[in-house]
């Protein structure tokens, strides 16, 4: 006997936005902590801005894999599309900065320039995707579950 389950339109919208929302939140938190650490640090605590700002990025990087995997098999193709591109964007940027951040930090802007690059490259595009997902027409999905 088959059981019917409904995935609501609101749930689809929330799933489509989730990765982007959490990526923006973790990036904003990390950039804020970097700024606070930069303002508090003196020469003896030069490591403080990085020590304060990296944990949210590392925690979200690990948690994002679970979020990505959970949404990757969503029954709505539009949700999978938004999730896929949010993942591509975030992982490409984190991978690029993992390789290049140390070299970029030697530029006159220092580590602040690396964080500005991270925020400028990720946040506007993610916010645009969040907005665009809100403009989509979402529909309830009926799923037939086999018992």
Secondary structure, DSSP 8 states (H G I E B T S, - for coil): -EEEEEE-HHHHHHHHHHHHHHHHHHHHHHHHHHHHHHHH--GGGTTHHHHHHHHHHHHHHHHHHHHHHHHHT-S-HHHHHHHHHHHHHHHHHHHHHHHHHHHHTTSTTHHHHHHHHHHHHHHHHHHHHHHHHHHS----EEEEEE-
